[in-house]
Amino acid sequence: MATYYLFETATGYTLFEGKSVEEIGGLLASVQESITSLKRFKKIVKLHAFMPFTLAEQALDNMQEISAGRYHKDLKNFLKMNMPSVKKNKYKLAVEDSRLPNALNEIFPDLCCIKNETTNEIFRGIRMHFDEMIEGFDVKNLARGQLGLAHAYSRSKVMTDIKRYDKHIIYAISLIDQLDKDINTFSMRLKEWYSWHFPELYGIVNDNILFAKVVKVIKNKADFDDERMEELIKVIENEEIAKEIFNISKISMGGDLSELDSLQISLFTDKVISLGAYRVDLANYLKQRMDEVAPNLSALIGEIVGARLISQAGSLTNLAKYPASTVQILGAEKALFRALKTRGNTPKYGILYHSSFIGRAGMNDKGRISRFLANKCSLASRIDAFFPTPTDAFGKRMNEQVEERLKYFVNGERGPSNEDVMHEVLEKLQLEQGKAIKRKRKASTDSDNKPIKKKSLEAADEDSEEDFDGKKIVKKDKKKSKARDESEESGKPKKKSKIRESSEESGKAKKKSKAREPSEESAKGKKKDKKKSKVVEESEDSEKPKKSKKDKKDKKNKKDKKGKVEESSEGEKVQKKKKKSKGNKE
């Protein structure tokens, strides 16, 4: 059985013909030795066909289809032109990509595709001796084609990935976290440095950026006058605190500053203030990007926590694929693995701990609300990733659901179900967008909610099955009720007169039917009448009542009474005859 090897390069498709894998499968070491020498390798593999790419765009399209596990039209035409028919010749096709066989089976259903260690070694030899096995082929062309194709392929991947903007969110949130750390360290250095000159200011102003702005206004406390006092009121926006700072500066215990020291401190405060302003701008940029990429997630939990979840997952699609249990402990991986090693309690939350919902919950309810919040975050991320039109309606309604769950922990009042909430939001979107969004319901809920008529309830049998629908119950119970009524009527004893009348009427009907029959009827008509008469007799027999035990006893008693009456009447007759005979004798 022959084996063909499909080899894809940046220059085109190549098909090699070689020995079957079964012949050399057990001699893998010999195959590896034969790869080094071209003469020995040509005995195993021979060139069968080669199709070069004419344009760089054609090569890119083919490689994109192969990387996705699909076949291109060029590959389909190449195989149909150069591969023999599978029905006439039995052979195998070796491929490098494990996803290609599923795609190729659509073209050739009877084709057998293989990929194992031996074929990998043979493909390694083809790659090594490719330029020598094809006559008139230049190695430089192959290297240029590979480099150009690599650049075009990577460029296309970047262009398709940049549409989601989740990479920008990851970079922005990581930069915000780094800026927070830097601003904290720089503000601490500024406080330590300036506290040598004005130590009381540290206890009055706590905010880091506001402290730097106040230092920039005051500078040297010896030069602090009414003009700077007005500037300080504008910065702090509180006249009482500004007056307190002014009064304390006159009696401060700090040392004096030289002009050079005050200049360095002012330059450093400018850097801290500029970092704070850039952090605010970056937060606004992050909010805009989150509203575009993940509006529901940002509306549910905030743009900072939502961006951290996306950054920890790697992308929005990865976060959408995670289950709620994984979303709940994102960011607490170290604590989780430590708990698994020590067999301790696993963490209840990770990044979600920074949410305000968990902070407002009670100590016993923090785990419950974190699990509920993780479920909502998982739903919101999936809607953001796969919903066709971007909207934040779902996230706002989920935020209200979390608020209702917090109230439920306190009051015990449960809110509406998640299904009803989702349908409510969809109906609102339908009204806003003017699109008909069909509301899907389960078949079980529809069947349970169907009203059952009074007649069916009255005719329902106590021993009927529970799985029937409303309509089926009505039909089956009607049949059962009719059968019971007939059985009860047949079980009742009827009078003999009625039975005799019915029998006499049936006999008369038979005679009339016989008299009415014409003499020229066919044999088929007679057969039909006989069948009808049999059916009538059977129906009459079925209408006769069955004799019960009580009826039998009554008949016996009647017979006994008749016998006694007859015996008494015979005795009287005998006595009368005797009297007559005596009178005649006399």
C-alpha positions as a Python dict, from the first residue, in 0.01 Angstrom:
ca = {
    (1, 'M'): (0, 0, 0),
    (2, 'A'): (149, 333, -110),
    (3, 'T'): (170, 639, 115),
    (4, 'Y'): (156, 1002, 1),
    (5, 'Y'): (302, 1289, 205),
    (6, 'L'): (141, 1635, 189),
    (7, 'F'): (402, 1902, 262),
    (8, 'E'): (304, 2271, 292),
    (9, 'T'): (561, 2547, 246),
    (10, 'A'): (556, 2924, 199),
    (11, 'T'): (611, 2871, -175),
    (12, 'G'): (337, 2614, -242),
    (13, 'Y'): (196, 2265, -189),
    (14, 'T'): (410, 1957, -250),
    (15, 'L'): (305, 1591, -271),
    (16, 'F'): (560, 1311, -219),
    (17, 'E'): (511, 940, -281),
    (18, 'G'): (686, 688, -58),
    (19, 'K'): (673, 348, 103),
    (20, 'S'): (390, 266, 333),
    (21, 'V'): (431, 332, 701),
    (22, 'E'): (366, -33, 785),
    (23, 'E'): (681, -146, 600),
    (24, 'I'): (913, 90, 786),
    (25, 'G'): (714, 150, 1105),
    (26, 'G'): (917, -98, 1305),
    (27, 'L'): (1246, 35, 1164),
    (28, 'L'): (1229, 386, 1305),
    (29, 'A'): (1601, 395, 1383),
    (30, 'S'): (1686, 303, 1023),
    (31, 'V'): (1457, 581, 898),
    (32, 'Q'): (1641, 833, 1114),
    (33, 'E'): (1976, 714, 970),
    (34, 'S'): (1849, 730, 611),
    (35, 'I'): (1736, 1090, 657),
    (36, 'T'): (2094, 1216, 683),
    (37, 'S'): (2193, 1089, 337),
    (38, 'L'): (2000, 1211, 32),
    (39, 'K'): (2063, 895, -172),
    (40, 'R'): (1910, 666, 89),
    (41, 'F'): (1624, 908, 152),
    (42, 'K'): (1530, 923, -219),
    (43, 'K'): (1469, 547, -207),
    (44, 'I'): (1201, 604, 56),
    (45, 'V'): (1038, 923, -78),
    (46, 'K'): (997, 1056, -433),
    (47, 'L'): (848, 1380, -564),
    (48, 'H'): (499, 1332, -708),
    (49, 'A'): (359, 1686, -766),
    (50, 'F'): (433, 2050, -683),
    (51, 'M'): (203, 2357, -701),
    (52, 'P'): (370, 2698, -634),
    (53, 'F'): (185, 3004, -506),
    (54, 'T'): (167, 3292, -752),
    (55, 'L'): (97, 3575, -501),
    (56, 'A'): (181, 3649, -139),
    (57, 'E'): (-189, 3701, -63),
    (58, 'Q'): (-266, 3353, -195),
    (59, 'A'): (-3, 3202, 35),
    (60, 'L'): (-144, 3394, 334),
    (61, 'D'): (-501, 3279, 265),
    (62, 'N'): (-392, 2916, 237),
    (63, 'M'): (-186, 2925, 556),
    (64, 'Q'): (-469, 3089, 752),
    (65, 'E'): (-709, 2814, 646),
    (66, 'I'): (-461, 2540, 738),
    (67, 'S'): (-387, 2697, 1078),
    (68, 'A'): (-764, 2702, 1146),
    (69, 'G'): (-795, 2333, 1055),
    (70, 'R'): (-974, 2390, 722),
    (71, 'Y'): (-885, 2331, 357),
    (72, 'H'): (-853, 2599, 90),
    (73, 'K'): (-985, 2575, -265),
    (74, 'D'): (-628, 2558, -396),
    (75, 'L'): (-553, 2256, -176),
    (76, 'K'): (-877, 2089, -283),
    (77, 'N'): (-797, 2134, -653),
    (78, 'F'): (-435, 2024, -604),
    (79, 'L'): (-535, 1697, -436),
    (80, 'K'): (-809, 1620, -689),
    (81, 'M'): (-571, 1676, -978),
    (82, 'N'): (-276, 1473, -846),
    (83, 'M'): (-422, 1209, -611),
    (84, 'P'): (-538, 878, -762),
    (85, 'S'): (-893, 756, -703),
    (86, 'V'): (-940, 597, -364),
    (87, 'K'): (-1181, 330, -488),
    (88, 'K'): (-941, 188, -747),
    (89, 'N'): (-613, 231, -556),
    (90, 'K'): (-575, 184, -182),
    (91, 'Y'): (-328, 429, -26),
    (92, 'K'): (-274, 654, 276),
    (93, 'L'): (-211, 1026, 307),
    (94, 'A'): (32, 1151, 573),
    (95, 'V'): (-20, 1508, 702),
    (96, 'E'): (170, 1731, 946),
    (97, 'D'): (-130, 1904, 1108),
    (98, 'S'): (-353, 1677, 1318),
    (99, 'R'): (-663, 1890, 1237),
    (100, 'L'): (-639, 1848, 859),
    (101, 'P'): (-776, 1490, 838),
    (102, 'N'): (-1123, 1600, 951),
    (103, 'A'): (-1130, 1866, 678),
    (104, 'L'): (-990, 1637, 408),
    (105, 'N'): (-1247, 1368, 481),
    (106, 'E'): (-1512, 1608, 351),
    (107, 'I'): (-1343, 1596, 7),
    (108, 'F'): (-1237, 1231, 15),
    (109, 'P'): (-1465, 1034, 251),
    (110, 'D'): (-1280, 704, 191),
    (111, 'L'): (-932, 855, 233),
    (112, 'C'): (-720, 729, 524),
    (113, 'C'): (-505, 1005, 680),
    (114, 'I'): (-221, 917, 919),
    (115, 'K'): (14, 1103, 1153),
    (116, 'N'): (262, 924, 1380),
    (117, 'E'): (630, 927, 1481),
    (118, 'T'): (747, 770, 1158),
    (119, 'T'): (569, 1024, 938),
    (120, 'N'): (713, 1305, 1152),
    (121, 'E'): (1066, 1175, 1084),
    (122, 'I'): (995, 1152, 713),
    (123, 'F'): (861, 1509, 709),
    (124, 'R'): (1181, 1615, 886),
    (125, 'G'): (1383, 1458, 604),
    (126, 'I'): (1164, 1627, 339),
    (127, 'R'): (1224, 1962, 510),
    (128, 'M'): (1599, 1897, 515),
    (129, 'H'): (1635, 1791, 148),
    (130, 'F'): (1346, 1993, 1),
    (131, 'D'): (1557, 2224, -217),
    (132, 'E'): (1756, 1929, -360),
    (133, 'M'): (1454, 1708, -430),
    (134, 'I'): (1288, 1974, -649),
    (135, 'E'): (1489, 2055, -959),
    (136, 'G'): (1561, 2421, -1034),
    (137, 'F'): (1448, 2542, -691),
    (138, 'D'): (1643, 2820, -515),
    (139, 'V'): (1683, 2816, -137),
    (140, 'K'): (1680, 3198, -122),
    (141, 'N'): (1327, 3205, -264),
    (142, 'L'): (1210, 2969, 11),
    (143, 'A'): (1371, 3183, 285),
    (144, 'R'): (1219, 3504, 146),
    (145, 'G'): (879, 3343, 109),
    (146, 'Q'): (888, 3215, 469),
    (147, 'L'): (990, 3555, 608),
    (148, 'G'): (726, 3746, 410),
    (149, 'L'): (457, 3495, 500),
    (150, 'A'): (549, 3512, 869),
    (151, 'H'): (523, 3892, 872),
    (152, 'A'): (190, 3891, 686),
    (153, 'Y'): (45, 3619, 911),
    (154, 'S'): (145, 3795, 1235),
    (155, 'R'): (16, 4127, 1100),
    (156, 'S'): (-322, 3976, 1019),
    (157, 'K'): (-343, 3824, 1369),
    (158, 'V'): (-270, 4162, 1531),
    (159, 'M'): (-526, 4338, 1313),
    (160, 'T'): (-801, 4093, 1403),
    (161, 'D'): (-715, 4101, 1775),
    (162, 'I'): (-704, 4480, 1809),
    (163, 'K'): (-1078, 4512, 1745),
    (164, 'R'): (-1167, 4396, 2094),
    (165, 'Y'): (-945, 4652, 2277),
    (166, 'D'): (-911, 4420, 2574),
    (167, 'K'): (-532, 4434, 2544),
    (168, 'H'): (-546, 4811, 2603),
    (169, 'I'): (-755, 4749, 2915),
    (170, 'I'): (-496, 4504, 3047),
    (171, 'Y'): (-211, 4750, 2992),
    (172, 'A'): (-407, 5041, 3140),
    (173, 'I'): (-505, 4861, 3461),
    (174, 'S'): (-153, 4730, 3514),
    (175, 'L'): (-19, 5084, 3469),
    (176, 'I'): (-278, 5222, 3715),
    (177, 'D'): (-174, 4968, 3977),
    (178, 'Q'): (191, 5059, 3924),
    (179, 'L'): (112, 5432, 3946),
    (180, 'D'): (-73, 5379, 4274),
    (181, 'K'): (234, 5213, 4420),
    (182, 'D'): (465, 5484, 4289),
    (183, 'I'): (243, 5769, 4410),
    (184, 'N'): (223, 5612, 4757),
    (185, 'T'): (601, 5573, 4783),
    (186, 'F'): (673, 5922, 4647),
    (187, 'S'): (415, 6086, 4874),
    (188, 'M'): (565, 5906, 5174),
    (189, 'R'): (908, 6039, 5081),
    (190, 'L'): (763, 6388, 5043),
    (191, 'K'): (591, 6371, 5381),
    (192, 'E'): (908, 6254, 5552),
    (193, 'W'): (1114, 6521, 5382),
    (194, 'Y'): (876, 6813, 5443),
    (195, 'S'): (788, 6699, 5797),
    (196, 'W'): (1139, 6795, 5903),
    (197, 'H'): (1032, 7155, 5825),
    (198, 'F'): (654, 7143, 5907),
    (199, 'P'): (570, 6820, 6102),
    (200, 'E'): (216, 6927, 6208),
    (201, 'L'): (90, 6935, 5846),
    (202, 'Y'): (113, 6553, 5826),
    (203, 'G'): (-168, 6510, 6082),
    (204, 'I'): (-398, 6773, 5928),
    (205, 'V'): (-391, 6669, 5557),
    (206, 'N'): (-411, 6292, 5496),
    (207, 'D'): (-461, 6268, 5117),
    (208, 'N'): (-133, 6220, 4929),
    (209, 'I'): (-204, 6441, 4625),
    (210, 'L'): (-369, 6709, 4838),
    (211, 'F'): (-68, 6710, 5071),
    (212, 'A'): (165, 6770, 4773),
    (213, 'K'): (-56, 7059, 4651),
    (214, 'V'): (-54, 7219, 4998),
    (215, 'V'): (326, 7190, 5018),
    (216, 'K'): (354, 7357, 4679),
    (217, 'V'): (145, 7653, 4805),
    (218, 'I'): (314, 7692, 5145),
    (219, 'K'): (676, 7611, 5047),
    (220, 'N'): (861, 7783, 5334),
    (221, 'K'): (639, 7843, 5639),
    (222, 'A'): (831, 8163, 5720),
    (223, 'D'): (704, 8321, 5396),
    (224, 'F'): (342, 8203, 5447),
    (225, 'D'): (124, 8518, 5426),
    (226, 'D'): (-234, 8625, 5339),
    (227, 'E'): (-185, 8594, 4961),
    (228, 'R'): (-83, 8228, 4994),
    (229, 'M'): (-368, 8185, 5237),
    (230, 'E'): (-619, 8262, 4960),
    (231, 'E'): (-447, 8012, 4729),
    (232, 'L'): (-457, 7752, 5005),
    (233, 'I'): (-834, 7801, 5050),
    (234, 'K'): (-885, 7741, 4675),
    (235, 'V'): (-677, 7422, 4690),
    (236, 'I'): (-831, 7275, 5005),
    (237, 'E'): (-1183, 7416, 4946),
    (238, 'N'): (-1230, 7449, 5321),
    (239, 'E'): (-1165, 7779, 5495),
    (240, 'E'): (-1156, 7637, 5850),
    (241, 'I'): (-880, 7387, 5769),
    (242, 'A'): (-685, 7659, 5588),
    (243, 'K'): (-703, 7887, 5893),
    (244, 'E'): (-593, 7599, 6116),
    (245, 'I'): (-289, 7536, 5895),
    (246, 'F'): (-208, 7910, 5899),
    (247, 'N'): (-225, 7931, 6278),
    (248, 'I'): (-21, 7615, 6337),
    (249, 'S'): (248, 7727, 6090),
    (250, 'K'): (326, 8023, 6319),
    (251, 'I'): (396, 7799, 6620),
    (252, 'S'): (541, 7496, 6434),
    (253, 'M'): (830, 7301, 6595),
    (254, 'G'): (1003, 7225, 6260),
    (255, 'G'): (1340, 7351, 6144),
    (256, 'D'): (1415, 7612, 5883),
    (257, 'L'): (1466, 7547, 5508),
    (258, 'S'): (1725, 7696, 5281),
    (259, 'E'): (1641, 7816, 4931),
    (260, 'L'): (1809, 7514, 4771),
    (261, 'D'): (1613, 7267, 4988),
    (262, 'S'): (1282, 7442, 4918),
    (263, 'L'): (1359, 7438, 4543),
    (264, 'Q'): (1417, 7059, 4543),
    (265, 'I'): (1105, 6999, 4749),
    (266, 'S'): (897, 7208, 4509),
    (267, 'L'): (1032, 7018, 4207),
    (268, 'F'): (952, 6688, 4375),
    (269, 'T'): (598, 6802, 4459),
    (270, 'D'): (545, 6893, 4092),
    (271, 'K'): (635, 6536, 3992),
    (272, 'V'): (395, 6387, 4247),
    (273, 'I'): (112, 6618, 4137),
    (274, 'S'): (172, 6539, 3769),
    (275, 'L'): (164, 6164, 3845),
    (276, 'G'): (-167, 6211, 4026),
    (277, 'A'): (-313, 6406, 3732),
    (278, 'Y'): (-195, 6141, 3486),
    (279, 'R'): (-351, 5871, 3704),
    (280, 'V'): (-688, 6051, 3684),
    (281, 'D'): (-663, 6077, 3304),
    (282, 'L'): (-571, 5709, 3279),
    (283, 'A'): (-872, 5616, 3494),
    (284, 'N'): (-1101, 5812, 3260),
    (285, 'Y'): (-945, 5638, 2958),
    (286, 'L'): (-999, 5299, 3126),
    (287, 'K'): (-1364, 5384, 3193),
    (288, 'Q'): (-1421, 5469, 2826),
    (289, 'R'): (-1257, 5146, 2710),
    (290, 'M'): (-1453, 4937, 2959),
    (291, 'D'): (-1780, 5099, 2845),
    (292, 'E'): (-1694, 4996, 2487),
    (293, 'V'): (-1558, 4646, 2549),
    (294, 'A'): (-1731, 4524, 2869),
    (295, 'P'): (-2019, 4760, 2953),
    (296, 'N'): (-2216, 4507, 3158),
    (297, 'L'): (-1919, 4401, 3368),
    (298, 'S'): (-1825, 4763, 3445),
    (299, 'A'): (-2187, 4851, 3529),
    (300, 'L'): (-2210, 4551, 3762),
    (301, 'I'): (-1885, 4571, 3957),
    (302, 'G'): (-1703, 4886, 3843),
    (303, 'E'): (-1440, 4947, 3578),
    (304, 'I'): (-1139, 4897, 3808),
    (305, 'V'): (-1239, 4557, 3947),
    (306, 'G'): (-1373, 4446, 3607),
    (307, 'A'): (-1048, 4544, 3436),
    (308, 'R'): (-851, 4351, 3699),
    (309, 'L'): (-1061, 4042, 3631),
    (310, 'I'): (-994, 4072, 3256),
    (311, 'S'): (-621, 4126, 3320),
    (312, 'Q'): (-601, 3824, 3550),
    (313, 'A'): (-786, 3603, 3297),
    (314, 'G'): (-574, 3725, 3003),
    (315, 'S'): (-863, 3845, 2784),
    (316, 'L'): (-1238, 3897, 2788),
    (317, 'T'): (-1304, 3572, 2600),
    (318, 'N'): (-1098, 3377, 2853),
    (319, 'L'): (-1294, 3535, 3138),
    (320, 'A'): (-1621, 3446, 2960),
    (321, 'K'): (-1510, 3082, 2934),
    (322, 'Y'): (-1430, 3057, 3307),
    (323, 'P'): (-1696, 2911, 3539),
    (324, 'A'): (-1824, 3119, 3829),
    (325, 'S'): (-1618, 2920, 4083),
    (326, 'T'): (-1298, 3020, 3902),
    (327, 'V'): (-1406, 3385, 3875),
    (328, 'Q'): (-1470, 3387, 4249),
    (329, 'I'): (-1109, 3304, 4344),
    (330, 'L'): (-926, 3487, 4063),
    (331, 'G'): (-631, 3664, 4222),
    (332, 'A'): (-611, 3427, 4523),
    (333, 'E'): (-415, 3147, 4354),
    (334, 'K'): (-136, 3147, 4615),
    (335, 'A'): (-381, 3114, 4902),
    (336, 'L'): (-570, 2841, 4716),
    (337, 'F'): (-264, 2625, 4651),
    (338, 'R'): (-141, 2684, 5005),
    (339, 'A'): (-477, 2566, 5140),
    (340, 'L'): (-470, 2259, 4915),
    (341, 'K'): (-121, 2165, 5036),
    (342, 'T'): (-195, 2219, 5403),
    (343, 'R'): (-552, 2086, 5373),
    (344, 'G'): (-689, 2406, 5520),
    (345, 'N'): (-983, 2627, 5431),
    (346, 'T'): (-984, 2749, 5072),
    (347, 'P'): (-1023, 3126, 5008),
    (348, 'K'): (-1372, 3269, 4958),
    (349, 'Y'): (-1275, 3554, 4722),
    (350, 'G'): (-985, 3703, 4532),
    (351, 'I'): (-1011, 4022, 4325),
    (352, 'L'): (-1384, 4042, 4409),
    (353, 'Y'): (-1290, 4138, 4766),
    (354, 'H'): (-1227, 4495, 4643),
    (355, 'S'): (-1594, 4526, 4548),
    (356, 'S'): (-1817, 4738, 4769),
    (357, 'F'): (-2079, 4462, 4791),
    (358, 'I'): (-1855, 4232, 4995),
    (359, 'G'): (-1753, 4518, 5223),
    (360, 'R'): (-2119, 4596, 5302),
    (361, 'A'): (-2213, 4234, 5372),
    (362, 'G'): (-2201, 4085, 5720),
    (363, 'M'): (-1924, 3856, 5840),
    (364, 'N'): (-2135, 3542, 5795),
    (365, 'D'): (-2265, 3652, 5453),
    (366, 'K'): (-1939, 3751, 5280),
    (367, 'G'): (-1888, 3406, 5128),
    (368, 'R'): (-2248, 3386, 5008),
    (369, 'I'): (-2248, 3728, 4847),
    (370, 'S'): (-1909, 3662, 4683),
    (371, 'R'): (-2046, 3343, 4526),
    (372, 'F'): (-2357, 3526, 4406),
    (373, 'L'): (-2145, 3814, 4270),
    (374, 'A'): (-1915, 3569, 4088),
    (375, 'N'): (-2219, 3416, 3914),
    (376, 'K'): (-2332, 3758, 3795),
    (377, 'C'): (-1980, 3853, 3680),
    (378, 'S'): (-1959, 3531, 3477),
    (379, 'L'): (-2295, 3607, 3309),
    (380, 'A'): (-2200, 3971, 3242),
    (381, 'S'): (-1867, 3876, 3083),
    (382, 'R'): (-2038, 3623, 2855),
    (383, 'I'): (-2296, 3879, 2745),
    (384, 'D'): (-2018, 4131, 2673),
    (385, 'A'): (-1817, 3877, 2474),
    (386, 'F'): (-2094, 3718, 2267),
    (387, 'F'): (-2396, 3954, 2262),
    (388, 'P'): (-2428, 4111, 1914),
    (389, 'T'): (-2509, 4469, 2023),
    (390, 'P'): (-2314, 4634, 2310),
    (391, 'T'): (-2540, 4747, 2595),
    (392, 'D'): (-2512, 4796, 2972),
    (393, 'A'): (-2879, 4718, 3050),
    (394, 'F'): (-2799, 4368, 3176),
    (395, 'G'): (-2519, 4492, 3404),
    (396, 'K'): (-2737, 4760, 3565),
    (397, 'R'): (-3014, 4510, 3634),
    (398, 'M'): (-2765, 4261, 3776),
    (399, 'N'): (-2634, 4534, 4006),
    (400, 'E'): (-2987, 4576, 4137),
    (401, 'Q'): (-3010, 4199, 4186),
    (402, 'V'): (-2699, 4202, 4406),
    (403, 'E'): (-2849, 4487, 4609),
    (404, 'E'): (-3168, 4282, 4649),
    (405, 'R'): (-2965, 3982, 4765),
    (406, 'L'): (-2796, 4196, 5031),
    (407, 'K'): (-3140, 4300, 5155),
    (408, 'Y'): (-3248, 3934, 5149),
    (409, 'F'): (-2970, 3844, 5393),
    (410, 'V'): (-3110, 4105, 5632),
    (411, 'N'): (-3489, 4095, 5579),
    (412, 'G'): (-3543, 3757, 5412),
    (413, 'E'): (-3735, 3904, 5117),
    (414, 'R'): (-3635, 3726, 4798),
    (415, 'G'): (-3636, 3916, 4468),
    (416, 'P'): (-3748, 3795, 4123),
    (417, 'S'): (-3579, 3499, 3954),
    (418, 'N'): (-3289, 3546, 3716),
    (419, 'E'): (-3492, 3418, 3420),
    (420, 'D'): (-3763, 3678, 3473),
    (421, 'V'): (-3503, 3952, 3506),
    (422, 'M'): (-3331, 3856, 3179),
    (423, 'H'): (-3662, 3845, 2992),
    (424, 'E'): (-3754, 4183, 3138),
    (425, 'V'): (-3431, 4338, 3009),
    (426, 'L'): (-3478, 4176, 2668),
    (427, 'E'): (-3829, 4320, 2642),
    (428, 'K'): (-3696, 4668, 2721),
    (429, 'L'): (-3428, 4631, 2454),
    (430, 'Q'): (-3696, 4512, 2213),
    (431, 'L'): (-3896, 4828, 2274),
    (432, 'E'): (-3590, 5051, 2243),
    (433, 'Q'): (-3439, 4893, 1933),
    (434, 'G'): (-3767, 4796, 1765),
    (435, 'K'): (-3653, 4441, 1703),
    (436, 'A'): (-3864, 4131, 1761),
    (437, 'I'): (-3675, 3924, 2015),
    (438, 'K'): (-3856, 3597, 2063),
    (439, 'R'): (-3904, 3486, 2418),
    (440, 'K'): (-3812, 3124, 2466),
    (441, 'R'): (-3977, 2921, 2734),
    (442, 'K'): (-3934, 2562, 2841),
    (443, 'A'): (-4197, 2314, 2728),
    (444, 'S'): (-4242, 2190, 3082),
    (445, 'T'): (-4341, 2532, 3217),
    (446, 'D'): (-4590, 2579, 2932),
    (447, 'S'): (-4759, 2245, 2997),
    (448, 'D'): (-4778, 2313, 3371),
    (449, 'N'): (-4933, 2656, 3326),
    (450, 'K'): (-5210, 2540, 3085),
    (451, 'P'): (-5562, 2575, 3242),
    (452, 'I'): (-5762, 2250, 3272),
    (453, 'K'): (-6137, 2266, 3198),
    (454, 'K'): (-6401, 2176, 3459),
    (455, 'K'): (-6536, 1890, 3249),
    (456, 'S'): (-6198, 1722, 3239),
    (457, 'L'): (-6163, 1763, 3617),
    (458, 'E'): (-6504, 1607, 3674),
    (459, 'A'): (-6433, 1321, 3434),
    (460, 'A'): (-6080, 1265, 3566),
    (461, 'D'): (-6019, 920, 3713),
    (462, 'E'): (-5849, 877, 4050),
    (463, 'D'): (-5634, 592, 3917),
    (464, 'S'): (-5523, 780, 3603),
    (465, 'E'): (-5156, 830, 3524),
    (466, 'E'): (-4977, 1152, 3627),
    (467, 'D'): (-4779, 1208, 3306),
    (468, 'F'): (-5081, 1282, 3086),
    (469, 'D'): (-5146, 1631, 2950),
    (470, 'G'): (-5480, 1807, 3000),
    (471, 'K'): (-5625, 1705, 2663),
    (472, 'K'): (-5529, 1340, 2693),
    (473, 'I'): (-5683, 1317, 3040),
    (474, 'V'): (-6018, 1439, 2907),
    (475, 'K'): (-6032, 1186, 2623),
    (476, 'K'): (-5923, 883, 2822),
    (477, 'D'): (-6141, 966, 3124),
    (478, 'K'): (-6450, 1012, 2902),
    (479, 'K'): (-6395, 668, 2756),
    (480, 'K'): (-6354, 521, 3105),
    (481, 'S'): (-6667, 696, 3235),
    (482, 'K'): (-6873, 565, 2939),
    (483, 'A'): (-6746, 210, 2994),
    (484, 'R'): (-6832, 230, 3366),
    (485, 'D'): (-7181, 361, 3297),
    (486, 'E'): (-7246, 78, 3052),
    (487, 'S'): (-7113, -182, 3297),
    (488, 'E'): (-7330, -44, 3580),
    (489, 'E'): (-7639, -42, 3359),
    (490, 'S'): (-7570, -396, 3240),
    (491, 'G'): (-7515, -511, 3600),
    (492, 'K'): (-7863, -395, 3713),
    (493, 'P'): (-8139, -665, 3697),
    (494, 'K'): (-8404, -587, 3434),
    (495, 'K'): (-8764, -709, 3433),
    (496, 'K'): (-8858, -1016, 3230),
    (497, 'S'): (-9126, -830, 3046),
    (498, 'K'): (-8879, -581, 2907),
    (499, 'I'): (-8650, -863, 2799),
    (500, 'R'): (-8938, -1046, 2628),
    (501, 'E'): (-9051, -727, 2456),
    (502, 'S'): (-8703, -660, 2326),
    (503, 'S'): (-8670, -1020, 2202),
    (504, 'E'): (-9014, -1006, 2032),
    (505, 'E'): (-8931, -673, 1870),
    (506, 'S'): (-8601, -809, 1743),
    (507, 'G'): (-8787, -1113, 1597),
    (508, 'K'): (-9038, -893, 1421),
    (509, 'A'): (-8757, -680, 1286),
    (510, 'K'): (-8590, -991, 1147),
    (511, 'K'): (-8910, -1104, 974),
    (512, 'K'): (-8967, -762, 825),
    (513, 'S'): (-8611, -745, 702),
    (514, 'K'): (-8648, -1088, 538),
    (515, 'A'): (-8977, -986, 373),
    (516, 'R'): (-8826, -665, 241),
    (517, 'E'): (-8532, -839, 84),
    (518, 'P'): (-8573, -842, -298),
    (519, 'S'): (-8555, -1167, -484),
    (520, 'E'): (-8282, -1048, -723),
    (521, 'E'): (-8017, -968, -453),
    (522, 'S'): (-7664, -1081, -518),
    (523, 'A'): (-7468, -1319, -302),
    (524, 'K'): (-7259, -1032, -168),
    (525, 'G'): (-7569, -854, -36),
    (526, 'K'): (-7690, -1169, 145),
    (527, 'K'): (-7352, -1211, 313),
    (528, 'K'): (-7362, -850, 433),
    (529, 'D'): (-7715, -899, 578),
    (530, 'K'): (-7609, -1217, 756),
    (531, 'K'): (-7316, -1031, 910),
    (532, 'K'): (-7547, -747, 1019),
    (533, 'S'): (-7793, -994, 1176),
    (534, 'K'): (-7511, -1161, 1365),
    (535, 'V'): (-7392, -822, 1497),
    (536, 'V'): (-7752, -740, 1609),
    (537, 'E'): (-7786, -1076, 1787),
    (538, 'E'): (-7454, -1028, 1960),
    (539, 'S'): (-7556, -679, 2075),
    (540, 'E'): (-7888, -817, 2206),
    (541, 'D'): (-7712, -1093, 2389),
    (542, 'S'): (-7474, -843, 2541),
    (543, 'E'): (-7768, -631, 2661),
    (544, 'K'): (-7920, -927, 2855),
    (545, 'P'): (-7844, -893, 3224),
    (546, 'K'): (-7621, -1133, 3401),
    (547, 'K'): (-7796, -1333, 3672),
    (548, 'S'): (-7663, -1267, 4015),
    (549, 'K'): (-7678, -1500, 4320),
    (550, 'K'): (-7970, -1310, 4471),
    (551, 'D'): (-8177, -1359, 4154),
    (552, 'K'): (-8114, -1734, 4165),
    (553, 'K'): (-8228, -1756, 4529),
    (554, 'D'): (-8545, -1559, 4451),
    (555, 'K'): (-8630, -1796, 4164),
    (556, 'K'): (-8582, -2102, 4388),
    (557, 'N'): (-8814, -1954, 4653),
    (558, 'K'): (-9079, -1879, 4387),
    (559, 'K'): (-9058, -2236, 4253),
    (560, 'D'): (-9097, -2378, 4605),
    (561, 'K'): (-9400, -2157, 4667),
    (562, 'K'): (-9557, -2261, 4333),
    (563, 'G'): (-9499, -2627, 4419),
    (564, 'K'): (-9669, -2588, 4758),
    (565, 'V'): (-9961, -2401, 4603),
    (566, 'E'): (-10004, -2673, 4339),
    (567, 'E'): (-9993, -2950, 4606),
    (568, 'S'): (-10255, -2772, 4816),
    (569, 'S'): (-10483, -2726, 4514),
    (570, 'E'): (-10456, -3097, 4423),
    (571, 'G'): (-10543, -3199, 4783),
    (572, 'E'): (-10858, -2986, 4776),
    (573, 'K'): (-10965, -3140, 4444),
    (574, 'V'): (-10926, -3494, 4586),
    (575, 'Q'): (-11138, -3407, 4892),
    (576, 'K'): (-11413, -3258, 4672),
    (577, 'K'): (-11426, -3578, 4459),
    (578, 'K'): (-11457, -3791, 4771),
    (579, 'K'): (-11748, -3579, 4897),
    (580, 'K'): (-11927, -3605, 4560),
    (581, 'S'): (-11885, -3982, 4551),
    (582, 'K'): (-12029, -4013, 4906),
    (583, 'G'): (-12330, -3800, 4809),
    (584, 'N'): (-12403, -4012, 4501),
    (585, 'K'): (-12389, -4331, 4708),
    (586, 'E'): (-12634, -4192, 4954),
}
